[in-house]
Amino acid sequence: MTLSIVIPAYNEERRLPSTLDVILAWLDAASHQDAELLIVDDGSTDGTAAVVENRAASEPRLRLLRNPGNRGKGYAVRHGMLEAKGDWILSTDADLSAPIEELPKLLAAAEAQGAAIAIGSRALDRTLIGVHQSQWREMSGIVFNGVMRLTTGLPFADTQCGFKVFRRDAACRVFKRQRLDGFSFDVEDLFIAHTLKIPTIEVPVRWNNVEGTKVSLLQGLASFLDLLRIRWNWLQGHYADQSHHTDPTHGTD
């Protein structure tokens, strides 16, 4: 099994060096010498790209991808996923709020349950949360999840944890259909996978809130509208195989 790790990065010059240290050390300890680490620079205005380029000069597993400007986290993750070469591809955040050491848990669960996608979850076992978000942000997440379930029919308790692993064939099928570039892309990708009947499981992971979120209040509100956009995109046939048009909530049309 080969592994790719995709990290979307926007103005991460300050914390990226330690993140690279942690992940590369873990890859060495786990004997993933043939792994690749893709940092997707989403039009940063600081030295994010330079940090990666300098480190990549002596680290062949590290690769920099550049977006054409600041396009959004969804665009960055899609870019990395479609460029990755590993048998399994992990998307994780630059702040490592879900520790990289949790990856074997996702891979083992996927293998045991025959899943092609395993998503980390903060909601299935909240005792694994070391540092919580503010009460307002946690409550907003719970409300969003409830609206998400009603709108999409997805069964997941936490779609927004930025720690997800995809088998490469599943990633190709899902991400080439993704249309949202913003923070609601997680829901869209899981909705696409559900539409295509790709086995997906949710796994509780350790998680710690790290200050410095780039999700504004306006972007958070836009995420609710994106749920309707996802349904509209499905109605337009953007997610389904050409030969099937299946509504995950209502069966086959």
Secondary structure by P-SEA (a helix, b strand, c coil): cbbbbbbbbcccccaaaaaaaaaaaaaaaaccccbbbbbbbcccccaaaaaaaaaacccccbbbbbccccccaaaaaaaaaaaccccbbbbbcccccccccaaaaaaaaaaaacccbbbbbcccccccccccccaaaaaaaaaaaaaaaaacccccccccccbbbbcaaaaaaccccccccccaaaaaaaaaaaaaccbbbbbbbbbbbbccccccaaaaaaaaaaaaaaaaaaaaccccccccccccccccc
